Amino acid sequence: MEVKYTKHFLNKLEDIFAESDYTLRYEKGNFKSGYCVLNQSKIVVINKYYTLEGKISCLLDIIKEVELDSSGFSEKNQKLFKNIIENKATS
């Protein structure tokens, strides 16, 4: 899967989190990796000062790292989620 670093692609990734159990927030922070995942609270915090490319990279990393239940996803989000997860095996 080819990653496009555009606002539209960022919105697609944000839609995946909107349909998941996790809450996505953009806040200022001094995270070493640019993001923080609070698994117990199911909250993902991304550094709001990150560039567009940085935010997309963080979201892709988190999607590959965290177990999201895709059963409640819309058809288009399930397809995107599947492509991201399959790309994990090849990267």
N, C-alpha and C positions, 0 to 999 in steps of 0.2 A: 504494500500500500504506500503510495506516495503522499507525503505530508505536505499540505499547502499551508504556508504561514500567512493566513489571511484572517480578517475579522470574522468572515462567514464561517470558516472552519472552527475558529474559537467558539463561536455560537453553537455549532453542532456539538462540540465537546461539552459545553455547559449544559446543553439539553440532556445529554446522557446523565449528568449528575442531578439535574432537575427531576428526572424520572426514577432515580435510585433512592436508596435509603439515606445517602450521604448529603449533607448540606455543604455547599460550596460558598466560601467567603473570600473576598479580596481585602486584605488588611495590610498595614505596614508591619514589618517584622524583620528580625535579624536571623532568618533561618539559614543554616549552612547550605541547604539544598534548594532554597527558594520557596519551599513549601513545608507544611507541617500537617500530618494526618493524625487526628485524634480518633483512634479506632473505637474506643469505648463510647464516645459521644457521637460517632459517625459524622465528624466535621472535618472538612478539608479547608485549610487556610493557605492561600497563595499570596505572595508578596505583591501588593498592588502597584508597586513601582517598577515591576519587571516589564521588560519589553514584550511586545506581542509574541515574538518567537519564544521568549522565555516562559511565558504563561502557557503556550501550547505545549512546549516540551514538558513542563511540569505536569500538566493534565494527562498527557500521554503516559508518563512514568507512573502516575498514580493509578490510572485505569489498569495498567498492566500489573501493578503491585497489590492493589486492594481487590478483595473478592466482592464484585457487584452482582446482585441478582438481576439478570436481564429478562426475567419472565414478565415483568411489568412494562418493559420498554415498547415503544411503538415499533413498527416494522422497519422503518428507516434507521432508527437508533440501534435496533438489534443487528442490522446489517453492518453498520459502522463499528459497533462494539466487537462483532465477530472479526472484522478485518483487522482491528487494532490488536486483539488478542492473538490472532494467527500470525501477525507480524512479529509478535513477541518471540515466537519460536524461531523465526528466521533471523532475528537481529542478534 
